[in-house]
C-alpha cells in the first residue's frame, strides 16, 4: 500500500537520528565503511533515508542507481527510454516505474523526474514493491543476495536483458563503487562477497552471437528492424545510448520503441551484445540504416567518464572486424558518428568522443587527412556551436578575406558577422547560420579551373568537399577525379537543372559558389 505523506515524513525524521545504524543493518558492514549522511551529503542522505523507509539495502539501492546513471540525474533530461533521474524512473509502454513510484510514494511525477531525493525514494519504493510481489520476508530483505529477482524486475526487461541488468548491479556490489557526484559529494558502496539467489532470472540464458563470436546475442524485437538489406554495407555508425547498457538492450526489445542497433557496448568492461544480425537493417541512423552497421556505446554524450579505455578498445576491435567483413575503408568518411549522418538531428557521440584515439585503435585514418576541412558530412553551425567544423568555417572565411577572428572552434559574434558578410556577397540569406548552402559556397570558393575525369589536385578536393555539402552524401576527398566524383557531379547537375555532362565548367562552379 502507498505510504501517506505524513507517515513518510515521520519516518524521515526518525531516520535522521539512525542513519549510521541503518547503513550497518542494510549492508552488513561496519558503520565506518558507510558514507557520511549529513546535510553536506544530500545524495548519501537520500539513499540512507530511502533505504530505511522502504527496507531496501542501502548499498543495493545505490548500486542500482549507479548502474542506471552513474548517479547523474541529468537535471531531469530523459533517457532514450524516457527514464528520469538517478534511479531512471521510466514512463514508456513497457516500463511504468515513474507512475508506480508516484503511486507508492505520493510524490508527483514532476517532482520524481527532477528532485534527486524524491527520485531515489521512488526507486526504493519500486524495488520494495517488486520484493513484496516476490514474497521476500523481513529476513530475506536484509540479505542483499535475496534481492536479485527484484532487481531483475526493476529493469522491466525479460530473459537475457533482465539478467544482464541484475548481473551488472551485483558486479558493482562485488567490486564496490566510489562515485563523485554533483557538488563534489562522494558516494561509496564498499565491496563485499556476493552470491545472488538468481532463481528463474539466472544468467545462463545468454546465447553467443554467430556474427561476432565474442558478443552475446540478445535479439531486438522484430518490430524494431527490417529483415535483409536494400543497399551494400559501406559504413559503421557510432552512437551513445543516453542510458544504461542493459536498459538500452531492453529498449530494443520493446516493440513500441521503433529503434535498434546492431551492437551495444558496455562502459565498465567493454562487453558486447548483438541485438540485430549484420545481414539485417537496424533502425538507428535514418538515411544510413540500409548501408551501415550501428554500434551503441553505453553512456551519455555530456559525461566523458563513460568512455573508458576498455570501451574504446572493444568498440575498435568490433569496427575493425566489420571493416574486414564488409570491405569498409578505415577512414572518417566511412566510420562516422550519428551526428554526421545526413538527415539526423542527434549529437552523439559528441565532443567528448576521442576520434583520433579511436581511429588509431581501429588501425585507420584518424579523420580529415590533416587539412581540418574534410568531413564525412557537414552539419549546421551557428552562434554557440563549437568544435572542428566551426574551426573549418573560420579557416575558410579568413582565407576568403572575411575576418572571422582566430580559428579557435568557437562560433561567437565575430564569426557570425563574417558569415553574414560572406552570405550577403553570395546573395544568400544573411542569417549567420552555416547550413548546406553556405557550406557549399564556402567549400567551393576559389579558382574555377575546368575539371573532368582524370583531373587531380587541390581544386578537385574543393569540388569533392563542396559536393559532399551540397548533396548531403559523402564524396571521398582524395583529390582524384574518378568515376565516383563524376557520378556525384552528374547528380549535382541533374538536381540543379544544369547541363549534365559530368564535367565541371563555369556553370557548375558558378552554381556551387552561389550555394545552390
C-alpha positions as CSV (number, residue, x, y, z in Angstrom):
1,X,0.0,0.0,0.0
2,X,1.3,3.6,-0.7
3,X,2.6,5.4,2.4
4,X,0.8,8.5,3.4
5,X,2.9,11.7,3.2
6,X,2.7,12.4,7.0
7,X,3.8,8.9,7.8
8,X,6.7,9.2,5.3
9,X,7.8,12.5,6.9
10,X,7.8,10.9,10.4
11,X,9.8,8.1,9.0
12,X,12.3,10.5,7.6
13,X,12.6,12.4,10.9
14,X,13.3,9.1,12.7
15,X,15.8,8.1,10.0
16,X,17.9,11.2,10.6
17,X,18.9,10.0,14.1
18,X,19.5,6.5,13.0
19,X,21.3,6.7,9.6
20,X,24.5,5.1,10.7
21,X,22.7,2.2,12.3
22,X,20.6,1.8,9.2
23,X,23.7,1.7,7.0
24,X,25.1,-1.1,9.2
25,X,21.8,-3.1,9.1
26,X,21.4,-2.7,5.3
27,X,24.9,-3.5,4.3
28,X,26.2,-5.9,6.8
29,X,29.4,-3.9,7.0
30,X,30.9,-1.8,9.8
31,X,29.5,1.7,10.1
32,X,32.9,3.1,9.3
33,X,32.6,1.6,5.8
34,X,29.4,3.6,5.0
35,X,29.5,7.2,3.7
36,X,28.5,10.1,5.9
37,X,24.9,11.1,5.8
38,X,24.7,14.7,7.0
39,X,23.4,17.9,5.5
40,X,26.5,18.4,3.4
41,X,26.0,15.0,1.7
42,X,22.5,15.2,0.2
43,X,22.7,12.1,-2.0
44,X,24.1,9.9,0.7
45,X,21.4,11.1,3.0
46,X,18.8,10.4,0.3
47,X,20.0,6.8,-0.2
48,X,20.1,6.2,3.6
49,X,16.6,7.6,4.2
50,X,15.0,5.8,1.3
51,X,16.7,2.5,2.3
52,X,15.3,3.0,5.9
53,X,11.9,3.9,4.8
54,X,11.3,1.0,2.4
55,X,13.6,-1.7,3.9
56,X,15.9,-1.9,0.9
57,X,19.6,-2.4,1.5
58,X,21.2,1.0,1.1
59,X,24.2,-0.4,-0.9
60,X,21.9,-2.3,-3.3
61,X,19.8,0.8,-3.9
62,X,23.0,2.9,-4.6
63,X,24.3,0.1,-6.9
64,X,21.1,0.1,-8.9
65,X,21.3,3.9,-9.3
66,X,25.0,3.7,-10.3
67,X,24.3,1.0,-12.9
68,X,21.5,3.1,-14.4
69,X,23.0,6.6,-14.5
70,X,26.4,6.7,-12.7
71,X,24.3,8.7,-10.1
72,X,23.8,11.5,-12.5
73,X,20.2,12.7,-12.8
74,X,21.0,14.9,-15.9
75,X,18.7,17.7,-14.5
76,X,15.6,15.9,-15.4
77,X,16.6,15.2,-19.0
78,X,15.0,11.9,-20.1
79,X,17.0,8.9,-21.4
80,X,16.4,7.2,-24.7
81,X,13.8,5.1,-23.0
82,X,12.1,8.1,-21.3
83,X,13.6,7.4,-17.9
84,X,14.4,10.1,-15.4
85,X,16.7,10.8,-12.6
86,X,19.4,8.9,-10.7
87,X,17.2,5.8,-10.4
88,X,15.9,6.0,-14.0
89,X,12.2,6.0,-13.3
90,X,10.7,5.4,-16.7
91,X,7.5,6.2,-18.4
92,X,7.1,4.2,-21.6
93,X,4.7,1.5,-22.8
94,X,6.6,-1.3,-21.2
95,X,8.2,0.3,-18.1
96,X,5.9,2.5,-16.0
97,X,8.2,2.8,-12.9
98,X,7.7,6.6,-12.8
99,X,4.0,6.2,-12.4
100,X,4.4,3.3,-10.0
101,X,6.8,5.4,-7.9
102,X,4.3,8.2,-7.8
103,X,1.5,5.8,-6.7
104,X,3.7,4.3,-3.9
105,X,5.2,7.5,-2.5
106,X,2.5,10.1,-3.1
107,X,5.1,12.3,-4.9
108,X,4.1,13.9,-8.2
109,X,5.7,12.6,-11.3
110,X,7.1,16.1,-12.0
111,X,9.0,16.0,-8.7
112,X,10.1,12.5,-9.2
113,X,11.6,13.5,-12.5
114,X,13.6,16.4,-11.2
115,X,14.2,16.1,-7.5
116,X,17.0,13.7,-6.7
117,X,15.8,12.9,-3.2
118,X,12.3,12.1,-4.4
119,X,13.7,10.1,-7.3
120,X,15.8,7.9,-5.0
121,X,12.8,7.5,-2.7
122,X,10.8,6.4,-5.7
123,X,13.4,3.9,-6.8
124,X,13.4,2.4,-3.3
125,X,9.6,2.2,-3.3
126,X,9.5,0.4,-6.7
127,X,12.2,-2.1,-5.6
128,X,10.3,-2.8,-2.4
129,X,7.2,-3.3,-4.4
130,X,8.9,-5.9,-6.6
131,X,10.3,-7.6,-3.4
132,X,6.8,-7.8,-1.9
133,X,5.4,-9.3,-5.1
134,X,8.1,-11.9,-5.0
135,X,7.2,-12.7,-1.4
136,X,10.5,-11.6,0.3
137,X,10.1,-11.6,4.1
138,X,11.9,-9.3,6.5
139,X,14.8,-11.6,7.0
140,X,15.3,-12.1,3.2
141,X,15.1,-8.3,2.7
142,X,18.1,-7.9,5.0
143,X,20.1,-10.2,2.8
144,X,21.3,-8.4,-0.3
145,X,21.7,-11.7,-2.2
146,X,17.9,-12.3,-2.0
147,X,17.1,-9.2,-4.0
148,X,18.4,-10.4,-7.4
149,X,15.0,-11.3,-8.8
150,X,13.6,-7.9,-7.6
151,X,16.5,-6.1,-9.3
152,X,15.9,-8.1,-12.5
153,X,12.2,-7.0,-12.4
154,X,13.3,-3.4,-11.8
155,X,14.8,-3.4,-15.3
156,X,11.3,-4.1,-16.8
157,X,13.1,-6.5,-19.2
158,X,12.7,-10.2,-19.7
159,X,15.1,-13.1,-20.0
160,X,18.7,-12.3,-21.0
161,X,18.2,-8.5,-20.8
162,X,16.9,-8.7,-17.3
163,X,19.8,-11.0,-16.3
164,X,22.3,-8.6,-17.8
165,X,20.8,-5.8,-15.8
166,X,20.9,-7.7,-12.4
167,X,24.3,-9.1,-13.1
168,X,25.7,-5.6,-13.6
169,X,24.2,-4.4,-10.3
170,X,25.7,-7.4,-8.4
171,X,29.1,-6.8,-10.1
172,X,29.1,-3.3,-8.7
173,X,28.3,-4.7,-5.3
174,X,31.1,-7.2,-5.5
175,X,33.7,-4.7,-6.8
176,X,32.5,-1.7,-4.9
177,X,31.7,1.8,-6.1
178,X,33.3,5.2,-5.4
179,X,31.4,7.9,-7.3
180,X,31.9,11.6,-7.1
181,X,28.6,13.3,-7.8
182,X,27.3,16.9,-8.2
183,X,28.8,19.2,-5.6
184,X,31.8,17.0,-5.0
185,X,30.0,14.6,-2.8
186,X,31.4,11.1,-2.7
187,X,29.0,8.1,-2.7
188,X,30.6,4.9,-1.6
189,X,29.5,1.3,-1.9
190,X,32.0,-1.0,-0.2
191,X,32.9,-4.2,-1.9
192,X,31.7,-7.5,-0.5
193,X,31.3,-11.2,-1.5
194,X,28.0,-11.7,-3.3
195,X,26.2,-15.0,-4.2
196,X,22.9,-13.8,-5.6
197,X,19.9,-16.1,-5.5
198,X,19.0,-15.9,-9.1
199,X,16.2,-18.4,-9.4
200,X,14.3,-18.0,-12.7
201,X,16.3,-14.9,-13.6
202,X,19.5,-17.0,-14.0
203,X,22.0,-15.6,-16.5
204,X,22.8,-18.9,-18.2
205,X,20.2,-17.9,-20.8
206,X,22.7,-16.0,-22.8
207,X,23.5,-17.1,-26.3
208,X,26.6,-16.4,-28.4
209,X,26.5,-14.2,-31.5
210,X,27.1,-16.0,-34.7
211,X,28.3,-12.8,-36.5
212,X,30.8,-11.7,-33.8
213,X,31.6,-14.7,-31.6
214,X,32.9,-12.6,-28.6
215,X,29.5,-10.9,-28.4
216,X,26.3,-12.1,-26.6
217,X,23.2,-12.5,-28.6
218,X,20.1,-10.8,-27.2
219,X,17.7,-10.1,-30.2
220,X,15.7,-6.9,-30.6
221,X,12.0,-7.1,-31.2
222,X,11.2,-7.9,-34.8
223,X,9.1,-4.8,-34.8
224,X,12.3,-2.7,-34.5
225,X,14.3,-3.7,-37.5
226,X,13.9,-4.8,-41.1
227,X,14.9,-8.2,-42.4
228,X,17.6,-8.0,-45.1
229,X,19.3,-5.0,-46.7
230,X,18.4,-2.8,-49.6
231,X,22.0,-1.4,-50.0
232,X,25.6,-2.6,-49.7
233,X,27.1,-2.0,-46.2
234,X,29.8,0.7,-46.6
235,X,30.0,2.4,-43.2
236,X,29.9,2.0,-39.4
237,X,27.9,4.5,-37.4
238,X,28.8,5.2,-33.7
239,X,26.2,6.1,-31.2
240,X,25.8,6.8,-27.5
241,X,22.9,5.1,-25.7
242,X,21.8,8.0,-23.5
243,X,21.0,5.3,-20.9
244,X,22.5,2.1,-19.5
245,X,23.8,-0.9,-21.3
246,X,21.1,-3.4,-20.2
247,X,18.4,-0.7,-20.3
248,X,19.2,0.0,-24.0
249,X,19.2,-3.7,-24.9
250,X,15.8,-3.9,-23.1
251,X,14.6,-0.8,-25.0
252,X,15.4,-2.5,-28.3
253,X,13.2,-5.4,-27.2
254,X,10.3,-3.1,-26.7
255,X,8.2,-3.2,-29.9
256,X,7.0,0.4,-29.2
257,X,10.5,1.9,-29.3
258,X,10.9,1.6,-33.1
259,X,14.7,1.8,-32.7
260,X,17.6,-0.7,-32.6
261,X,21.3,-1.0,-33.3
262,X,23.3,-4.0,-34.3
263,X,25.6,-3.9,-31.3
264,X,25.7,-2.4,-27.8
265,X,29.0,-2.0,-25.8
266,X,29.2,-1.7,-22.0
267,X,31.3,1.0,-20.5
268,X,32.8,-0.8,-17.5
269,X,34.4,-3.8,-19.2
270,X,33.7,-3.4,-23.0
271,X,31.3,-6.3,-23.1
272,X,29.5,-6.5,-26.5
273,X,25.9,-7.6,-27.1
274,X,24.5,-8.0,-30.6
275,X,20.8,-7.3,-31.0
276,X,20.3,-7.3,-34.8
277,X,22.1,-9.6,-37.2
278,X,24.6,-7.9,-39.6
279,X,22.6,-9.1,-42.6
280,X,19.5,-7.2,-41.4
281,X,18.7,-3.4,-41.2
282,X,18.7,-1.9,-37.7
283,X,16.8,1.4,-37.3
284,X,19.5,3.7,-35.9
285,X,20.5,6.4,-38.3
286,X,17.7,7.1,-40.8
287,X,19.3,7.7,-44.2
288,X,22.2,5.4,-43.4
289,X,20.2,2.4,-42.0
290,X,20.4,0.2,-45.1
291,X,24.0,0.8,-45.7
292,X,25.5,0.8,-42.2
293,X,26.2,-1.2,-39.1
294,X,25.2,0.7,-35.9
295,X,27.2,0.4,-32.7
296,X,25.8,1.9,-29.5
297,X,28.1,2.8,-26.6
298,X,26.7,2.9,-23.0
299,X,26.7,6.4,-21.6
300,X,25.6,10.0,-22.1
301,X,27.2,12.4,-24.5
302,X,27.7,15.1,-21.9
303,X,29.7,12.8,-19.5
304,X,33.1,11.6,-20.8
305,X,33.5,9.3,-17.8
306,X,31.5,6.7,-19.6
307,X,34.1,6.5,-22.5
308,X,36.5,4.1,-20.8
309,X,39.7,2.7,-22.4
310,X,38.1,-0.8,-22.3
311,X,35.1,0.5,-24.2
312,X,37.3,2.2,-26.8
313,X,39.3,-0.9,-27.4
314,X,36.3,-3.2,-27.5
315,X,34.5,-1.0,-30.0
316,X,37.6,-0.5,-32.2
317,X,38.1,-4.3,-32.3
318,X,34.5,-4.7,-33.4
319,X,34.7,-1.9,-36.0
320,X,38.0,-3.4,-37.4
321,X,36.2,-6.8,-37.7
322,X,33.3,-5.2,-39.5
323,X,35.6,-3.3,-41.8
324,X,37.3,-6.5,-42.9
325,X,34.0,-8.4,-43.2
326,X,32.3,-5.7,-45.5
327,X,35.3,-4.1,-47.1
328,X,34.6,-0.8,-45.3
329,X,37.5,1.7,-45.6
330,X,39.0,2.5,-42.2
331,X,38.6,6.3,-42.6
332,X,36.4,9.0,-41.2
333,X,34.3,9.0,-44.4
334,X,33.1,5.5,-43.6
335,X,33.4,5.3,-39.8
336,X,31.2,8.1,-38.7
337,X,29.2,9.4,-35.7
338,X,25.4,9.6,-35.6
339,X,25.6,13.4,-35.8
340,X,27.5,13.1,-39.1
341,X,24.8,11.1,-41.0
342,X,22.7,13.3,-43.2
343,X,19.1,13.8,-42.1
344,X,19.8,13.2,-38.4
345,X,19.3,15.7,-35.6
346,X,21.3,13.8,-32.9
347,X,24.6,15.0,-31.4
348,X,26.2,11.6,-30.5
349,X,28.9,10.5,-29.9
350,X,29.5,14.2,-29.0
351,X,32.5,16.4,-28.3
352,X,34.0,14.1,-25.7
353,X,34.5,11.2,-28.0
354,X,38.2,10.9,-29.0
355,X,38.1,10.2,-32.7
356,X,41.8,10.3,-33.2
357,X,42.4,7.7,-30.4
358,X,39.5,5.6,-31.7
359,X,40.7,5.6,-35.3
360,X,44.2,4.8,-34.2
361,X,42.8,1.7,-32.3
362,X,40.8,0.7,-35.4
363,X,44.1,1.0,-37.4
364,X,42.8,3.5,-39.8
365,X,43.0,7.2,-40.9
366,X,42.3,9.4,-37.9
367,X,39.9,11.6,-39.8
368,X,40.4,14.5,-42.0
369,X,43.7,14.0,-43.7
370,X,45.2,16.7,-41.6
371,X,43.6,19.6,-43.5
372,X,40.9,20.4,-41.0
373,X,38.4,21.0,-43.8
374,X,37.3,17.5,-44.8
375,X,34.4,15.7,-43.0
376,X,32.1,12.9,-44.0
377,X,29.2,15.3,-43.7
378,X,28.9,19.0,-42.9
379,X,26.4,19.8,-40.1
380,X,24.7,23.1,-39.4
381,X,26.9,25.6,-37.4
382,X,25.5,28.6,-35.7
383,X,26.2,31.0,-32.8
384,X,27.2,29.0,-29.8
385,X,28.5,26.0,-31.8
386,X,31.9,24.6,-31.0
387,X,34.3,22.1,-32.5
388,X,36.3,21.2,-35.6
389,X,33.6,22.2,-38.1
390,X,33.4,25.7,-36.6
391,X,37.2,25.9,-36.9
392,X,36.8,24.9,-40.6
393,X,34.2,27.7,-41.1
394,X,36.6,30.2,-39.6
395,X,39.5,29.0,-41.6
396,X,37.6,29.2,-44.9
397,X,36.2,32.7,-44.1
398,X,39.6,34.0,-43.2
399,X,41.1,32.6,-46.4
400,X,38.4,34.5,-48.4
401,X,39.2,37.8,-46.6
402,X,36.2,37.7,-44.2
403,X,37.5,38.4,-40.7
404,X,36.2,35.6,-38.6
405,X,38.8,36.0,-35.9
406,X,41.1,33.3,-34.6
407,X,40.2,29.9,-35.8
408,X,39.5,28.5,-32.3
409,X,36.5,26.4,-33.0
410,X,34.1,28.7,-31.1
411,X,31.3,30.3,-33.0
412,X,31.0,33.8,-31.5
413,X,29.8,37.2,-32.6
414,X,32.9,37.8,-34.8
415,X,32.4,34.6,-36.7
416,X,28.7,35.2,-37.1
417,X,29.4,38.7,-38.5
418,X,31.9,37.2,-41.0
419,X,29.4,34.6,-42.1
420,X,26.7,37.2,-42.7
421,X,29.1,39.3,-44.8
422,X,30.0,36.2,-46.8
423,X,26.3,35.3,-47.3
424,X,25.5,38.8,-48.5
425,X,28.3,38.7,-51.0
426,X,26.9,35.4,-52.4
427,X,23.3,36.6,-52.3
428,X,22.4,34.0,-49.7
429,X,20.1,34.7,-46.8
430,X,22.3,36.6,-44.3
431,X,21.2,34.8,-41.1
432,X,24.7,34.0,-39.9
433,X,23.9,30.3,-39.9
434,X,26.1,27.9,-41.8
435,X,23.8,25.4,-43.4
436,X,24.1,23.3,-46.6
437,X,24.0,26.3,-48.9
438,X,26.6,28.4,-47.1
439,X,28.8,25.3,-46.6
440,X,28.6,24.6,-50.3
441,X,29.6,28.2,-51.2
442,X,32.4,28.3,-48.6
443,X,33.9,25.0,-49.6
444,X,33.9,25.7,-53.3
445,X,35.2,29.2,-53.1
446,X,38.4,29.9,-55.0
447,X,39.7,29.4,-58.5
448,X,37.4,27.7,-61.0
449,X,39.5,25.6,-63.4
450,X,37.8,23.2,-65.8
451,X,37.7,19.7,-64.3
452,X,36.8,16.3,-65.7
453,X,37.6,12.7,-65.1
454,X,41.4,12.3,-64.7
455,X,42.0,15.7,-63.1
456,X,43.7,15.9,-59.7
457,X,44.9,18.4,-57.2
458,X,43.5,20.8,-54.6
459,X,40.7,22.1,-56.9
460,X,39.4,18.6,-57.1
461,X,39.4,18.3,-53.3
462,X,37.5,21.6,-53.1
463,X,35.0,20.2,-55.6
464,X,34.6,17.0,-53.6
465,X,34.1,18.8,-50.3
466,X,31.5,21.1,-51.8
467,X,29.6,18.2,-53.4
468,X,29.5,16.4,-50.0
469,X,27.9,19.5,-48.5
470,X,25.6,20.1,-51.5
471,X,24.4,16.5,-51.9
472,X,24.3,15.5,-48.3
473,X,26.2,12.3,-49.1
474,X,29.9,11.6,-48.6
475,X,32.1,12.1,-51.6
476,X,35.6,10.8,-50.9
477,X,38.1,13.7,-50.8
478,X,41.2,12.3,-52.3
479,X,42.0,15.0,-54.9
480,X,41.4,12.5,-57.8
481,X,38.6,13.0,-60.2
482,X,37.5,9.4,-60.7
483,X,34.2,7.6,-61.5
484,X,32.7,8.3,-58.1
485,X,33.4,12.0,-58.3
486,X,32.0,12.1,-61.9
487,X,28.8,10.4,-60.7
488,X,28.5,13.0,-57.9
489,X,28.9,15.8,-60.4
490,X,26.2,14.4,-62.6
491,X,23.9,14.0,-59.6
492,X,24.5,17.6,-58.7
493,X,24.0,18.9,-62.2
494,X,20.7,17.0,-62.5
495,X,19.4,18.3,-59.3
496,X,20.3,21.9,-60.2
497,X,18.9,21.6,-63.8
498,X,22.4,22.2,-65.3
499,X,23.8,20.6,-68.4
500,X,24.5,17.0,-67.3
501,X,27.9,16.1,-68.7
502,X,29.9,15.1,-65.6
503,X,32.4,17.9,-66.2
504,X,32.9,21.0,-64.0
505,X,32.9,24.2,-66.0
506,X,31.8,27.8,-65.4
507,X,28.1,26.9,-64.9
508,X,28.7,24.1,-62.4
509,X,31.4,26.1,-60.5
510,X,29.0,29.1,-60.5
511,X,26.2,27.1,-59.0
512,X,28.4,25.6,-56.3
513,X,29.9,29.0,-55.4
514,X,26.4,30.5,-55.2
515,X,25.4,27.8,-52.7
516,X,23.0,26.0,-54.9
